[in-house]
Amino acid sequence: MASTQEKATHKNNTPSPSSSSSAQVLQNWSLAAPSEDPIPKAASMAALIRPAETIADPPATKTTTSKGISIMPRAQTSHPLDPLSAAEISVAVATVRAAGATPEVRDSMRFIEVVLVEPDKHVVALADAYFFPPFQPSLLPRTKGGPVIPSKLPPRKARLVVYNKRSNETSIWIVELSEVHAATRGGHHRGKVISSKVVPNVQPPMDAMEYAECEAVVKDFPPFREAMKKRGIEDMDLVMVDPWCAGYHSSADAPSRRLAKPLIFCRTESDCPMENGYARPVEGIHVLVDMQNMVVIEFEDRKLVPLPPADPLRNYTAGETRGGVDRSDGKPLQIIQTEGPSFRINGNFIAWQKWNFRIGFTPREGLVIYSVAYIDGSRGRRPVAHRLSFVEMVVPYGDPNDPHYRKNAFDAGEDGLGKNAHSLKKGCDCLGYIKYFDAHFTNFTGGVETIENCVCLHEEDHGILWKHQDWRTGLAEVRRSRRLTVSFICTDGKIEAEVKLTGILSLGALQPGETRKYGTTIAPGLYAPVHQHFFVARMDMAVDCKPGEAFNQVVEVNLKVEEPGKDNVHNNAFYAEEELLRSELQAMRDCNPLTARHWIVRNTRNVNRTGQLTGFKLLPGSNCLPLAGSEAKFLRRAAFLKHNLWVTPYAHDEMYPGGEFPNQNPRVGEGLATWVKQNRSLEEADVVLWYVFGVIHIPRLEDWPVMPVDRIGFMLMPHGFFNCSPAVDVPPSTTDLELKDNDIATKPIQNVIIAKL
């Protein structure tokens, strides 16, 4: 993901006097920890191990051979969890293409996804212990005679999802990357095909190139042009054709064909490229496109619905509204860190106060957080989680009318959250001192595309965390909350785990005088259907577990009211009741705000000073379940939405709750709801939590033309993890994924790590 170039930006209107020195701190990636942080020193370990980066190494750069071919440095310059570089992606694509049996096969290859094959956890531990700063030998178990340290790590591997446009087949390839040369097919490369297999009866995600080609095919289709002419539209430049995956509603949607069912919209002005064309949906036209051959295979002008009139408030860009006035009463707000940020960076490794972690990026999930740990004084490094990400987003609509009933997009599995990420060069919602990371991925034809400034990292002041005033002395103490935010923006949302939904509405058109009970009329001839948004957070936990240890369990906590009697003579007693979730089927759970239900991930062999097992607890925020009948078509693919919490033992091939290829597939026998039928034990395991949380969106008139931010989420916070004084161990009142510092009593600020989607 991240490019080797370090980027730091002050987002304010006046440069800080110290901005240049702050940038220098990042570009030198000064990871020398302050004296209070017990991070092992690198110097002595670096002297023992040759093929390792040292803390003062410069960023990795390319070298050039006598033939002029760009060559990456040796394998150990890339951490095993670093996303694939642009050069590695190029070599992986070239290797697979060269392995094609015939020129026709090679020319038919379309590259859906090229991602890192994430290594086993023990390989990551070895890398963090001896090959990469801050060098943490304590990650590996002690052995008699000392550890056996290999001279190098295993070579990195790439996993490619390839669609053959000629045969309509999807295949998965594993390519080993040794010394990588950035060259196209026919040039010199060092990739090696390890395996390849065809996956039958699936359709991979759609690609932006396919979307553009589909739009052109539909707009050139004579019956479509005639249908638009009936609606008063002859200028095809005004028409917007949005291809949607067909989903799965009947056997007609089976994956034997690659299908799209486009939605049609129409702008009113050809000279306004930022006009909100989604304010004028074109309804009554049914189009089905064969995306393999790029032909319209079904077309029907079923119903002539007048285009909604051009609403003067439809546009959302500054100066583009026709019926209002842009606000001008906001004064500049500047966030300046005169001494630079508190975080330190080495490649994709982030150290912030006593926390450290790695960031990654995939075309499907977007932002990934790896190896979250806390440096806890004499106890050293304490792991919290191995891998955190959002693995799916499902948006079912509640209108039974065509075409809205079939809107149930799988935004990760059918499209890709990461591939739709925005370059924050075009506008960033962050303020202060910002570090940016680039992201690389393949396009449909195998070229490498880069999203510059795709991920941003910055600190935020988050208001008052804790305050107390002694009424006798009049003295007061206050602690402010500071949080570290890692974010990327795709088509709305953020994982703190707070998800922020914003954007524009997907609309429908109305006949004159018509109203719909399944939506809100927001302008003449225009309504917004009710719908829901669901997000799935996959949390591969490792609370106080070293790599290879499986000492976690999950406990559910409910508050109970004590029965009246001798133990409750005042009828005011209540208590917390714990229940161990012993197996997968028992761990299919739902939120219950009436009992303040929450869940604790505990280490079964580690206790705090009071003898309690250490843990982190998952506190749900507002949530909901699907508002649909049990036989709803979209639930065939999204059975994982039926519960808010699922828990499974770690399995490397269980990554996506709806299976790897949800497009045009009923997912029979695949995905999370099928895996848990094994009913594996969870009493002491390497546990993975799947938390499903959603929001019901009933559009309001005030949501027009844009949808203001709507926040949902959950909190992951310590439970007996730190040895805190009860007087100051108070949780904040926010709904964030919060990894807190325990030194409230002695430090002027409290801190939180937040990862945004």
N, C-alpha and C positions, 0 to 999 in steps of 0.2 A: 504493500500500500504506500507507505511513506516514501517519498523520494529522498535521496541522500542530501539534497539541498535543505538546509534549515531555514525556516521562514518565521520571523517574529514581527508582529505589527502592533502599534498602538492605535486603537480605534478611538480617536477623539479629534476635535477640530484644531487643537494646537499641539505641536510636538512637545513632548516632555524633555526637559534639559538633560535627563539621563537616559533617553531612549537608546542612544547609540551604545552606551555601556551595557544596558540591559540586553540588547540584542547580542552583544559580544559574549555575554555569559552563556546564552543559549547556543551560539554557534561554536563555542569551545566545549559545549556540554560539560560544564564543570559539575561532576557528580561527587566531588569530595564532600562527604557528609559532615554536618556539624558534629561537635563532640558528643552531643546527647544521643545521636543516632548510632547504634552499634552495628553499622554495616562493615563487614570485613574489608580490610585494606587489600588493594589489588596487587601491590608491588611484589610481595613475596610469592604469591601464587603464580603470577605472570612469569616469574623467572623459572618456575618448574615446568610450565606447559608452553610448548612452542606455538601450536596453531591456534592461538587465542588472541582476540582483541584485548588491548589494555584500555584502561579507563581514559587514557589521554590520546588514544588513536584518533587520527582525523577521520572525517566521514569517508565511507567507501567510495572510491572513484573507479572509473574504467581505465584500463590500459589498452594500448594499441600494439598489435603485432606488426611485423614487417610487411604483412599483406594488407594492413589497414583495417583488419577486422577488430571490432570492439570486443574485448574480453573482460568478463567480470573477474574480480579477485577470487582467491580460493574460497571454498565452500564456507569456512568458518567466519567469513565476513557477514554472513546472513544467519541470524538466529533461527533455530528450527521453527519458530512460530511467526517469523516475519512474513507478511504477504509476498506473493511472487512479484519480482521486479518486472519492468517492461521487457528487459532482455530475456528473462526466464520464460515469460509468456510467449515471446517470439520463437524461442527455441522449441518450446513444447508444441506449438502449433506447427512449426516446420517439420518436427520429428514425426508427428502424426500424419501430416499431409504426405510426407515422403514415403510413409508406410502403406499408402493406398495402393491397391493391387493394379489399377489401371489409371490412365489419365482421366477417364470419365469419372471414376470414383473420387479422385483427388479434387477435380473441379466441382464436384457436387457437395463437397464437405462444407457445412456451415457450423461455426463454432459458437455454441450457446454459452459455455462457461469454461474458464480455465482457472483452477484454484489450487492452492497448496494442499497437499496431502498432509494433514497434521499428524505429527509423529506420536508414538506412544508416550505416555506421561513420564516414563523413566528416561527417555531420550531428552525430554525437556529439562528434567531434573539434572541430568548430566551436563547439559549445556549451561544451565544457570549456576551449577556448582563450580565448574572448572574452565569453561571456555568463554564466558561473557560476564562483564562486570554487572553488578558489584561483587561477583564471585562469592557464592554461598555454599561452601562444602557441607554445611550442616543439612542440606537437602537430601543427601545420600546417607544410608545407614552406615554406621561404623563397622569396619571389618578387621579381623585379626591381621596384623601386618600392614595395615593401611590400605587405602583404595587402589584399585587397578585402573589407571587412567588411560583410555585409548588415545592414540595419536591424533585422531580426527573423528568427527561426528559422521553418522551415516549421511549419504548424499540426499539432498532434497528431492522431492517428487512432486509432480503436478498431476492433477486429475482433470480430464477434459470430458465435457459432454458435447458430443458431435451429432448433428442432424444431417442425414444424407438427403438432400433435396430431390435427388433422382429416385431413390428407392423408398423414401418416406420412413427410413429406419433411424432409430436413435441408438447411439453406442457410447460406451464409457471406456476411456483409455487412461492408463497409468503410465507416465513417462518419468524415468529417472533423469535428473539433471546433474551432470558432473560439472566440468568446466564449461561455462555457458558463453557462447558467442552470439552476439546480437546480429543475426543474419537471416535473410529471407530464404524460402525454399530454393534449393539448388546451391546455396552457399554452405560453408563449413559450419557444422554444429556438433554438439556433444550430447545430444539427448538420446535416450535408449528406451524403446517401448518395452515395458514390463508386462503389460497385459492389455487385452481389449476384449470387449464383449458387447453383443447386441442385446438391448433390453426390449423385449417384445411388448407390443400393445400399449405403448405410451406415446405421449406427445410432450416434448420439452417446452420450456417457456418461450413466449413470443419475443421478437427482437424489434428494436426501433426501425431497422431497415425494412423489415416486413410490414410494419405499420405504415410507413411512407409509401411503399409499393402498393399496399392494399388500398390506401386512399386514392392513389392515382387510377387504379383499375376501376374502382367504383365510379369515380367522377367521369371516366371515359365511357361508361356503359350506357348505350343509347336509351334504354328504358328508364334508367335512373335520371338522365338529363331531362327526359320528357316529364317524369314525375315532378321534378323540381320546377320545370316550366309551368306546370299546373298551379304551383304555389307562388308563382310570380318571380322565380329566381332563374335567370339565364346566365349570370356571371358565375362560373364554377370556382373562381378565385375566392368567392365569399363562402363557399361551402366547406365545412369541416367534417371529415369522416374519421371517427374514432373506432378503430377495430377493438372489439372485446373478445376475449377467449370464449369459446362456446360453452364452457363449463360441462356439466353432465346432467341432463334432464330426462333423457331416454336413450335407447339404443341408437337412435339416429345421430347422437353426439359421440359415438364410440371413436376411439383413437385411430381407427383404420384410415381416417381422413384427417388432415390438419385444417381445422375450421376456425373461422372468425365470424361473429355476428356484429357488424358495425352499428354504432349509434351515430345519428346524423345531426349536425347543428349548422347554423348559418349566421354569419356576421351581416351587418347592415352597411358597413363602410369599408371600402377597399383601401382607403388611405389611412387607416388607423390600425396598425399591426397589433397594438395592445388592446384592441377592443375585446370585451368579454363575449365571445361568440356563443358560449354555453348558455347565455340568457335567451337564446332562440332555438330550442330543440325542434327538430323536424320529426313529427310522429306520423304513424300510419304506413311507413315504408319498411318492408321486410327485405333484408339482404343477407345472403349467406355466401361466404367467399371460401373457395378452396385455396388455402394459403400455400400449399405445395406447388400448385400449377398457376397460381395467381389468376384465377378466373372466377367470375360470378356464376354460381351454380343454382341459386334460387333467387328469384326477385318477385315481389308482389307489392303493388300499391294498394294496400288494403283499405285505407280510410283517409279521406282528405281532411286533415286537421289544419285550420289556418295557423300560419306562423304567428307567434306572439308579437304584438307591436313592440317597436324599439323603446324600451323603458329608459327614460333619461338618467336613471340612477344605476344603470347596468354596469358601468365601467368602474374599475377600482384603482387605476393608476392616477397619480397626482396630476391635476389639471385636465383630466379627461372626463370628469363627470359633467353631465349636461343639465342637471337639475339641482345642484347644490354648490357649496363653496368650500374649497379646501381649507382645513384649519391652519391657522398661522399663529396661534397663541402659545406654542410650545417653545421654550428657550433651550439652548444647547445644554446637554447633560454630558459632562466629561468625566471619564474614569481614568485616573492617572496613577501608575505605580512608579513612584520616583526612583525606587531602588530595584526595579525589575520584579519579576514574579518569584514566588516561593518554590515553584516546581523546578525540577532539573530533568534534563532529557539526554538520553543516549540512544540514538536510533529510534526504536519504538518503545523503549523502556522509559517509564515515567516514575520519578521519585518525588513525593510531595509530603513534607513533614515526615510522619512515621509510616506513611503508606507507600507501597510501590506496586506497579502492575505493568502489563504490556498492552498495547492496542494493536488491533488487526482490522482487517476489512475484507469482506467477501462480496461478490456481485449479488448474491441472494439475500444475505442478512444485513449487509451494510456493516456498521460498526460492531466489533467484537472486543470484549475485554478479557484478557488472559491473566492468570497467575496473580490474583489479588491477594496481597499479604500485608501484614502489619508488623513493624519492628518494635517489639515490646521489651525494651530494656534488657535485663539479664536473661529473659526468656528467649530473646533472639527473634527470628522470623517466624511469624505465626500465620499459616495459610488460612484463607477465608473461602476462596472459590477458584476453581481451575479455569472455567470458561463461562462467560455471560453474554447472551445475545438475544435478539428477537428473531425467532425462527419462522413466524408466520403472522399475517394480518389478513383477516377475513371481514368483508363488508357486505352482509346480507341486507336486502331492501324488503320493506314490509308492504309494498303495493302489489296486489295480485294481478294488476293489469299489465299488458304487453306494452313496452319491452322491459318494464321495471322488475317484474318477478324473476327474471333471469340475471339480474345484477347481484352477483355474490362473488366478487373478485377475490382471488387469493393473491394479494399484492406481492408476496415474496415468491411463492411457488410458481405462479403463472407469468410473472414479469421480472421481479428482482428489485428489492429495495435499494441495494447498493448500486445497481446499474442506473437507477433513476436519481441518484444523489445529485445535488446541485453543487456547482463550483461557488464557493463562498467569496470568490473575487467579484461576483456579480451582486453581492449584497449579503452581509453577515449580520445576524441578530445579536452578536456578542459585543461587549464593550470591554475596554481595558487592554491589557497586554496579552496578545493572542499568538499562539504558536499553531501554524497550519501544517497539515500533512496532505500529500497528494495520494490519489488512488489510481491504480492501473487495472484495466480489464480488456478482454478481447471484444471486438465487434463481430458481427455476423460472418464476415468473410475472412476472419482470422487476423486482421490488423489489430494493433494495440492502440487503445485510446486512454488518455490520461485526464482525470478530473483534477485540475489544479485547485489547491486549497479546499479539498473535499471534507476534511475533518479539522475541527478547531479545538484547541485546548486553552482554557483560561480560568482564572479564579474569580469568584464572586463574593462580595459581601452580602450576607443573607439575613440581615436584620439582627434583632436581639435573640440570643439563644436562651439566656438565663439572667434573671435579675432578682435581687433581694435587698430590702431595706430593713434595718433593725429599728423598730419604733422607739426603743429606749435611747439609743445613741444618735439616731438620725443618720447614721452612716449607711451608705449603699454600695453594693457591688454589682457589676454588670459584666457579662461576657457576650461578645458578638459572635455570630455564626459566620464562618467562612467555608465555602465549598469549592471544590475543583470540578469543573465541568468539561467533559469530552463530548462533542456533539457533531452530528451531521444532519443535513436536512434533505429528505427526499420529497415524497409527496405528502408531507405533514406528519408530525409526531416527534416525540423525544423520549428516550428511556432514562429516567432518573432513578428508578422507574416511575417517572411521571411522563405520561404521553400527552403531548400537546397537539390537539387537532385543530387545524385551521385550513383555509383555502377557499374554494368556491363550491357551490352546490351542483349536484347532478339533477337536472330538472326535467319536467314533463310539460307538455302543452295541453291546454284546455279548449274545448269548444265554447263559443259564446254562451255565457250564463251557466256553464257547468262548474261544479265543485267536486272535490274528491275527499272521501272520508279518510283515505290513507295518506294524506299529505296536507300541506299548508299552502293556500293561495298567497303568493308574495308579490304579484304584479298582475296586471290585466292579462288574461290568457296564459298564465304561467303558475305552476305549482311545484313544490319540492316534496318528494315522497319521504315518508318516515323510513328510517333505517338504523342499523346498528354498526358499530365498529368493534371488532375484537382483535386483541393482540395476544400473542403467546410468547412469554419470556421463558427461555430455557436456561436453567441455572445449574451448572455442573459444580456442585459444592465440594469443598475440601476443608471443612472447619477443623483447624488444628491437626490436619492430616498431612504427613509428608507423602511424597509420591510413592505409590505402591501400597499405602495404607488404606484400609476400607473400614474406618471406625466411626462412621456417621449413622445417625438414625433420625427419624422425623417424629415429633410428638405434636398432637393436636391439643390445644388448650381452649376450654370453654368455661365461662363464668356461670356458676350455679347459685341459685338462691337456696339458702339453708331452709329445710323444713321447720315449721314452727315446733317448739318443744323446749326441752331443758337446755339444748345447745343454742337456742335462738329465742330467748324469752322476750326480747324486744322486737322481734320480727324485722330485724335490719341486717341480718348476716348474709353474706355471700362469699364465695371462695372460687379459686381457679382449680379446675379439674383437668388433669392430664390423661391423655390416652395415647399409647404408643401405636403408631401405624406399622403393623407387623408385615404386611404383604401388599402387593400392588393393587389388588382388588379392594382391600380395605382402605387404601390411600386415595381412592377416587372421591374427592371431597368438594363441598361447596361452601361459600362464604355464609356466615350467619351473624349479622350485626346485632341480633337480639341477645347473643351470648358473647359478644366481643371475640368471636372465634379467630384464632391465629395459630400459626404453626412454628415450631422451633426445630432447627437443624442442630443436633447436639453431637458432640464428640463423646463416645462411650467410655473413653479411657483417660480423659483429662478433666481435672477439676480446678475450680478457683479457690480462693483462700477460705471460703465458707463451706467447701466440700461439695458444691453444686457442679454438675457437669457443664462444661463451657458450651456455648452455642450462639447462633444467630437466629433471630426470629423474623418471620415473614408476617408483616401486618398488612392486611388488605385495606385498600381504599374503597371508594364507591365502586360497585361492580354490578353485573347483571348476567343473566343467562339468555340464550336465544329465545326470542318471542316467536316461536314457530311450532307447528304441530310435529309430533314425533316422526311423521312420514314425510317431512319437508325434503324436497329433492337436494337442497344444498347440504343437509346434514349427512347425506350419504358420503360426501367427501370431507365433511367437517365434523365428524363424530366427536372429535376432541373438544368441541365447544360445549358439550353436555355437562361438563364439570369445571369448576374453577381451579382445582388443584389435582394434579396427577404426580405420582412419584414412581420412578423406575430406578433399578440399579444401572450403573453406567454400562453402556454397550457402544462401541465405536461406530456402529452402523445405524444407530438410532438417533438421527439428527433432526428430522423434520416431522412434525406431528401428523401431517396429512400425507406422508410418503414423499419421495423425492419428486415425483412427476404428477401433481394433482390435476394438470390440465386435461380436460376431456376424459376423466377417469373416475369411476364410482368408488375407487379405493377399497374394493372388497379385499379383505385379508391383509391390508397394509396400514401402517401408521400407528399412532399412539394407542388408540382404542383396541387395536389388535395385539400389540406388544404386551399390554398389561394382562391379557388373558392367560399368560404363562404363570401369573400369580407368584412371581419370584419373591424371595424373602427380602425384607428391608430392615430386619432387626439390627444388623450391623453390616453396613454396606457402603460402597462408593455411590452415593445417591445423586440423582438428577431430579430437580424439581421443575415441573412444567406449570407455570401459573398463567391462567387464562383470565384476562380482564377486559371488560367491554363497557361501552356507553351507548345509551339510546339517544338518537338525535331526532328530535321532533322540531323541524325548522320553524323559526319565528320570522315574522315580518322584518324584525330588526337584523336578521341574518343576511339581508339582501343589500348589495350584490355579493358580499364576501361573508364567510363564516368566521366570527370572532373566535379567539382561542378558547377551547374547551379542554380542561385538564382532568385526566384520570391517572391512577397509578397505584403503587404500593410502596411499602417501606421495608427494607431489609436492614435490621439494626441489631447491635449486640444484645445478648441475653446471658448474663453471667460470664461474658467473655473477658471483661476487664475487672480489675480489683478497684472499683470506684467506691467512694464514700456515698452511702445512701442519700446524704443531704444534697448532693450535687449531681447524682446520676439521674438526670431528668431527660426524657426524650423530647426532641423538638416537636412542634405541632404541624410540621409540613408532611407532605405525602411524597417522599423522595426515596430513591434507593440510596440509603445513607450509610456510609462506613465511617464511624465516628472515632475521634480521638478521646482518650479517657482522662486527659490531664486538665479537666475543667478547673480544678481548684488552684492550679499553679500557672496556667497559661492564659494570656490575654484574649485568645480567640479559640473558638471551637471549630472543628473542621469536618467536612463532609466530602465524599467523592461521589460525583454524579456522572452518569453516562447518558447522553441524550441520543434518541433516535431522530 
